[in-house]
Amino acid sequence: MIIRTALTALGIATFAAGSALAAVPAGEAAQLGTTLTPTGAEKAGNKDGTIPEWTGGLTTVPAKYAKGSTKRIDPFADDKPRLVITGKDVAAHADKLTEGTKELLKRHPTMRVDVYPTHRPVYFPARVVENTKKNATAAKLIDDGLGTENVLPGYPFPIPKSGYEVMWNHLLNYRGLGFNAKFDSWSVDASGRPTLASTGEATYAWPNVDAKKTGFIKETDPFWYVKFQYLGPARRNGEALLIWDSANPLKQGRRAWLYLPGQRRVRLAPDVAYDTPNPGSGGANTYDDSSVFNGAMDRFDFKLVGKKEMIVPYGNYKLTYGSKAADATTPSHLNPDLVRWELHRVWVVEATLKPGKRHIYQKRVFYIDEDSWVAVASDQYDARGQLYRSGFSLSSFSYDAPAMWVDTQLFYDFTAGMYTVLGLTGEYQGIKYLSELPPDSFWSPEQLAGTGVR
């Protein structure tokens, strides 16, 4: 197990004082592209050989992939599990399993973790790489970590020194210019009965990475748009939701609008944030659980624990592109036949609720993949300190984009004994990446009513 201490006493004291913090000096930034990948991961493999060296990523698409197809074939389909973990094996692998994974294995005899050979396919466009190198010596945290400045479109803190820097890398992680996908989300209750939570069409966009834009990301400009148009179940048909997130929530908080066909009007939706239950998941997760974490960081203190080798979901092409909901939604847990796990190095960040702040979670632990800066798993604890929920991003690398797909997600509620899987696209057209941003009018609340009318 690899643990890297990432916070010094001086750094903590300075950060607590609320000063702006620069990332790293030029000498340290010189590691990018040498001992580190261009975006900050360790280039070398591990000593056991179970994590390979990063050699540039999967830059050649599989021969069987049809150019332009929105359904991506699995480039590692011929792999066989090198390890299978069941409830009987938890103790032997405990140091490499999240608390949520261990709880699932202990609770359910039918649960297992099929660990496949590790691949490191992630790479990024040249512009992201170039900007990340510039960010390493220029980007700063401001407002006690809640905002950033001097950030170009790329990863702001490729050599992180605090939990806030790691989480900003996650929030600003490169996922392409945007995408459009039709999806299903299903909830499975404690009796094992699956229920359709939502069917919809989602459009995501990251205007900050548009090649037409230059200069630093402005604090008040949106860096993320998302628009949902719900088609099912019948009671939700016609609903629509629009969200804008900006780079500094203290200067410009989340803006959200909701269209309800029964009211026939668009209204502001300030509660679409933090710990408000997400109806799109049947209430099994909060709005800020989506993508494992999203939104403002002002309710928690984020501490960087270090880096570890962990077994996490990775390379889940089969589940996202080729699976039917009826096959995936088995009782108690997602069908283990459809989930691929791999050993990866992850940054571990522990978030503790600030005094005087409110949230249903007292503590959260996030696991951030070193190659993509995507949050691949999380554990959430209640006010008693007991494990309450766990989340997983069932990610796969879209080698043609190139971008990481993270929006097939899985959330377990251990108190209610239920789980929800979001973002299944296998029964639809797949995932289409955007080559250009939709016009500004597409993201306007005024247009939301027109798209949601039934």
Secondary structure, DSSP 8 states (H G I E B T S, - for coil): --------HHHHHHHHTT--EE---HHHHTTBTTTB-TTS-B-S--TTSSS----S---S--TT--TT-SS---TTTT---SEEE-GGGHHHHGGGS-HHHHHHHHH-TT--EEE----------HHHHHHHHHHHHH-EEETTTTEEES--SS-S-SS--SHHHHHHHHHT----SEEEEEEEEEEE-TTS-EEEEEEEEEEEE-GGG-TT--S---TTSEEEEEEEEEEESGGGTT-EEEEEEES-TTTS--EEEEEETTTTEEEE-TTSSTT-B-GGGTTSSBGGGTTSS-S--TTEEEEEEEEEEEEEE---HHHHHH--HHHH--SSS--GGG--EEEEEEEEEEEEE-TT---S-SEEEEEEETTT--EEEEEEE-TTS-EEEEEEE--EEETTTTEEE---EEEEETTTTEEEEEEE-TTTT-EEE-SS---GGGG-HHHHHHHH--
